[in-house]
Amino acid sequence: MEIGIYSFIERTPDARTGRLVSAEQRLRDLLEEVELADQVGLDVFGVGEHHRPDYLASSPAVVLAAAAARTTRIRLTSAVTVLSSDDPVRVFQQFATLDLLSGGRAEIMAGRGSFIESFPLFGYDLKEYDELFAEKVDLLLALRGRERITWSGKHRAGLDNLAVYPRPVQQPLPVWIAVGGTPQSVVRAATLGLPMALGIIGGQPERFVPLVDLYRETARRVGHDPATLPVSINSHGYIADVSRQAADDAFPPYLDVMGRIGRERGWPPPTRSRFDAERSPRGALLVGDPHEVVDKILFEYELFHHQRFLMQMSVGTMPHEQIMRSIELLGTVVAPAVRRKLAPGTTAPATPGVLQNT
C-alpha cells in the first residue's frame, strides 16, 4: 500500500494561542513538511485547491513544483484540482511541466470541488456543476492521450487539430477521480477506467464499502479490469507519541475549522465526545498514537482492499513542529508496520485493536 499526506495549506490562527503565521512562513513550513515526508519514505504528497482566505492552496501545481526541487522520490499530486472551474489545457500543461521537473512524479486528482468559491471567481454557473466536470474530464483525457487533438464542447472553445505542449515524462500522466460519496461520481470514475480517491471524513468507514463495490462492479461491467484500477482512501488524521496527546493536540483546530464550515453549511458544531467517537477504532478519524493508526489503516484495508491511503494532516492550523513529528511517525513507524502486515504471506488483522507491537 502507498501511504502519504495531503494538505490544503491551512493558514488560520492557532486555536490555542491565536497566533497567525505569515503566508510566506506557512509556505516555507509546507515545503519542509514535503521534504520530510520524502526523507522518511512516504509515497505521496498532495496539495488541494481552495480559493478561501483560510487556505494558501489556490495554485497546487506551483507549490508542487517548488516541492519537486526539494524531493527525490515522493509522488506529487493535486488533492484535488477543481477541474469544473479550470481550463483542462492549462491543467494539463501545468502538471506536464511538474512531471518534467520532478522526473515523472506528477499526478492529477480531479474533482468537482467541495467548496464553490472558484465558480463565480472564474465565471462559471453552479447550475452546470456536473456538466462542466464531465466535459472537462473528457478534454483532459483527450489531451493526455495524444499530442495533437480535435475536440469540441459546450463550455470551452473547441480545438481544431492543435498540439498541446509540453508532453510529460509519464505516458499517460496519471489522472485520478476524487469522489466524496456520490454514486454517480463513483460510476463515472469506473466507466472512464480511472483510479478513484474516496474521501472519508466522518461516520463509520463501513458505510462506504458499497461505493467501492459499485466502483469495481461497474468497471468490470464496462470492460475494465478492477485489478488495474487503484483505490485511495483519503481521511483526516494526526499522530503523536501518546494517544491522548494526539487527541488533545488535534481537537482545538478541528473544532475551529469544522465548526466554521458547519456554520456555513448548517451542520451542528463538533463536540469533544463526538470527536473521540470518530477517532475510536471504527470511526473515520485517524487521530492517535502510531499503533492506533496502524490498526485503523489495516481495518480499513480489510473493508476496501485499497492500494493507497492519504492522511490530511491537519484539519486546522497546528504548530509546525507537531506536524513534523506526526509526519515522522507516519513515515518511520506507521507506514513500515502497515507494509509488513500487508506483505505477501502475511494476514492483516480483520478487526481493529489487535496490533500490540510494531
N, C-alpha and C positions, 0 to 999 in steps of 0.2 A: 504494500500500500504506500502511495505517496502521501506525505504529511507536510502541511505548510500553513501559512498565515495569510490573512488579508486584512487590509486596513482602509478606512475612509479618511485617514489622516485627520482625526478629530482635533479640533482646537477650541476647547471650551474652558472656562475657569475650573481649576482643580476643585472638586466638590468639597474637599476638606479645608483647603487654605484660601480659596478664592483667587489664587494666583493664575494669571493668564500669560503663557509664554508668547513671544513674538512669532509671527508666521515664519520668519526666517529660521528661528531656533527650532520650531516644530518640524520643519522640513529637514533640517540637519539631523535632528533626532531620528526621523524616519529613515534616513539613509544609513545611519548607524544600526538601526534595527534590521534593515535588509542585509547589511554586511554581516552582522552577527548570525542571522538565520542561515546565510550561505556557509559561514565558517563552522557552524555546529551540525551541518549535514541535513538541514531541511530541504525539501524538494521543490517547493513552490512559494512565491511571494506574490500576492495580488494587491492591486490598488483599485478601489471602487471609484465611480464617477458620481459626484454630487455638486450641486450649484447652490449651496447654502452657506450662510456665514459661519456655521459651526464646523465646517469641513474645508480642507485645503486640497481637495481631490477633483477639481474640475478638469484637469488635463492628465489623466493617468499615464499616457504614453510618454509625456515629458518627464514625469517623475521616474518612471521605469527605465527610461534611457539613462538618467543620472545613476540609477541603481546598477545598470548594466556595466558601467565603467568601474564600479567598486566590487563587483562579484565575478565569480568564475564559473559556477556550475548551476546555481539555483534557477529554476524556470520563472519567468516574469510574465504575469498575466493581468489583464484588467479584471475587475471583480465588482461591478460589471461595467461594460461600455453600454450607455443608454442609446442603443442603435436607433430607436424610433425617432429621436430628435437630432441625429447626427447625419453626416453625409458618408455613405459607405466608401466612396472613393478615397476621401481623406482618412477615414479609419484604416482602410487597407494600407495606404501609403505610410501612415504613421507607424503601424505595427510591423510592416515590412522593413521599415528603417530600423525599428527597435530590434528586429530579428537579425539584421546585418550587424548592428552594433554589439549585440550580445552573443554572436556566434551561433545563432539558431536556437535561442531560448525563449522566444516570444510566443504568447498565446493571446487570443481574444476570447473573453467571456461575454457574450452578447445577451442583453436582457431588455425588457420593456421599461424597467425602472420602477422603484418603489416610491419615489418622490416625483412631483410633477413640475418642479421649477424650470427644467430645461425646455419644456414645451412652449410656453409663452416667450421664453428668452430667445429661442431660435425660430419663432414664428410658426409653430405647429398647433393644430387644433386637437385638443384632447379627445374629441369625439371620434377621431380617427386613430386612436391609440393602438389598437391591434392591427389595423390595416397597414399603418405605417411600418410597424415592425416586420410584418410578413413580407412586404415589398422590399424592404431594405436588407433583410436577410437574403432574399433571392439575389439581389445585386451583389452583396458582399461575397456570396459563394461563387457567383459568376466571375468576379474579379480575381479570386484566389485560384480559380480553375484554369484560367488561360490569360495570356498576356494581352491579347487584343480581343475586344468584345463588341458586340452589337446588342443593345439592351434598351427596352422602353418600359415605362411605368407611369403611374398616375401622379406621383408626388415629387418626382425629380425629372429634370431634363434627360432625355434619352442619350445613349451613346451609340454612335454610328461608326463601327469599325475603328474604335480608338484603343490605343495601348495605354496601360497604366503602369507607372514605374515609381520606385524601384521594385524589383522582384525579391522575395525573401529567400533566405537560406533554405528553410524548410519547405518541402513540397509534398503536401499542401501546408500552408500556415494553419496551425490548429485553431479551430473555432468551436467553442462550447456554447450551449444554450443554457442560460440560467433561468430557473423556474422557482416560484415561491409557493407552489401548492395548487396551481390551476391545472386541471386535467387537460384542457385544450393546449396549454403550453407544453405539457409532457408529450402529448401526441405529436405536436409539431416537431419537437426535437427528435423523436423516434422516426417519424416519417422522413425527415431530412437525413437521417443516418448520422446525426451529430452527437457527441458526448453531452451528457446532461449534468448540470450542477444544481443540486436541490438545497435550498435554504431551509434549515430547521432551527427556528429561533424561539420556539415556545411550545408547550404541551409535551405530550409523550411521543417520542420518535416512532413508536409502533404504528401510530395512525398514518404515517407516511408510506408504510410498506405497500399499500395498494397502488400508490402512484409509481413507485419503482417497478412493481409488477406490470402495471399498464405500459410503462415505457418499454420494457423488454418484450412484452407480448405484442405490442404494436410494431416494434422493429422487426420482429420475426414475421409477422403477418404481411408486411410490405416488402419483405425480401432481404432485410439486413440481418447479419449475424449478431445477436446481442453480445456475444463474447468479445466482439471487436469494438464495442461501444462503452467506454468507461463511464462510471457514475461517480460524482463527487458529492459528499455531504459537507455543507458549509454551516457552521454554527458559532455562536458566541462562546468565548472561553477565556480563562485566565488561570495560571498555575503559580502556586507559591510552595515553599518547602513544607508548610503546615496547612492543613485543610481549613481550619477556622480562620487563619490569617488570610488565605486566599479569598474567602467569603467576605471578611471584613474589609479587605482592600477593594474588592470589585463592586460591592453593593452601592456605595455612595455615588460613583459615576454612573452606574447602571440606573439607579433611581433618577438621577438628573436627566439623562438622555431619554430613557423610556417614558419618564413622567412628562417631559416636554413634548415628545412625539405623541404621547397619549392624549394630551390636551388638544393637540391639533386634530386628532382623528376620532376623538370621543371615546378613548379607552379609559378604563379606571386606572389610577396610578398604581405602580407596583408596590407591594409590601415586602418587608423582610421575610415574613413567613412564606409568601408565595415564591420569592427568590430562592429560599432554601429548599422549597419543594422542587423547583426547577433544576436545582443542582444535585438533587438526590439521584440514586442510581438509574432511575428510569425517566428522569427529566431531560429537557433539551439543553440545559447549560452545562458546559464542561468547565466548571469552576471548582478547583480543589487542589489537593496535593498530587504529585505525579502518579501515584498508584491509583487514585480515584479516576484520573483522566485516562489512564491506560485501560482500566476496566470498562469505562464507558465507551471508548472507541471500539474495543473488542465486542462489547454487547451490540453496538450499532452494526458492526460488521456481520454479526450473526443475523441481523434483520435484513441488511441490504446487500451484503457481499459487494461493497463498493470498492473502487480502486484508488480513491483519493479522499483525504479528509483535510479541510481547511478551517482554521480557527480565526474568527475575528477577535483580535486582541489589541485593544479592548473596546468595549462599547462606548465608554466615555473617557475623558482625559484622566490619565493616571501618571504618577511620576515616572520619568523616563527610566530611572534605574530599576524600578519594579518591572516594567515591561521587558527590559533587557534580561532580567533574571528569569522571567516567565519564558522568554524565547530560549534561553539557555537550557532550562529544564525540559522544554518541549523537544529540543534537538538532541540533548545528551542523555536523557532518561526515558522520556515517554516514547519517542519515535523508535529507538533501538529495542525497547521492550515489546512494542507492537509488532515490529518486524520479526523478532524472534518467535513470537507466538503464532504469526501467520506464515512462517517459513514452511516449505514443503515438508510433510511428515509430522507436523505438529497440529494440535487441535486448539482452536481458540475457545475460551470459556463461553458457554451458552447463556450464562446469566451473570450480571454484574456482581462485583463484590467478592470474587473468588481469587483474584490475584493477590497474593500476600507479599511476595518478594520480587524485585525486579533485578 
